Amino acid sequence: MKKICLSCSVVVLLGSLLMLNGGCSTYPSAAEVGAARGAAVGAIAGQAIGRNTKSTLIGVGAGALGGAVLNNERARRGY
């Protein structure tokens, strides 16, 4: 249990540091927002379907790619 809590704490800490130091631009692009949302949904779906790390990582990759493409296209078309 301690190992899981420590891992979650490290992930949250690194994620918050990346959010604070996210790059030069003030606002993220539509593709970046879509990739982040898609990765989160893909991770949840991959874990729910496969119940292992490999499935979760595949879900993250597929979700990030799909989210970036879809959100970028929506922004390009003005939706």
N, C-alpha and C positions, 0 to 999 in steps of 0.2 A: 504494500500500500504506500509506503514511503517513497518507493521508486517511482510510482505513478504520479504522486503529488509533486515530486521533484521535477519530473519530466514536464508535467503541465506548467509548472512555474517557470521553467526555462523557456518553453515555447511562448508563453504569454509575455515574458520579459523581452525576448528577442523580437517578437511581433510589435510590441509597443515601441521599441527602439527604432525599428524600421519605419513605423508610421511617423515618428517624430522627425527622422532624418531621411525622408523619402526621396530626396533628389532636389534638383534646382527649381522645378516648376512648383507653383503655389497650389494649383489644382490638378488632380490626376485626369488623364485622358479617359475618354469613354471606354477604350479598350482595356485600360488598367482596372477600371471599376468593374467591368464585366468579367475580367479574368479573376479578380478577387472573389466576386460573388459566385462565379461558376466553380472555382476551386473549392469553396466552402460547401456548396451543394453537392459537388462531385465526391468530396471526401465522405460526407454523411451517407450518400447513396452507396458508394463503394463499400463502406464498412457495414452497412445494413444488409447488402446483398451477399458479400463474400465472407464477412466476419474474419478477415485477416489483413495484415499490413499490405500485402501485394495488391489486393483488391482496392484498398483505400488509396494507395498511390496511383493506381490506374485511374480511379475515379477523380482524383485531384488533377491529374494531367488532362484527362478528357474534358472535365468541367472547366478548367482554366482556358483551354483552347477554344472550346465552344462558346464560353461566356465572352471571351475577348472578341471573337469573330462576330457574334450576334450583336453585342452592344456597340461595336464599332460601326456595323452596318446600320443599326437603328439611328445612331448619331449622324451618320452620313446622309441618311434620308430625311432627317429632321423629325423623327418620332419622339 
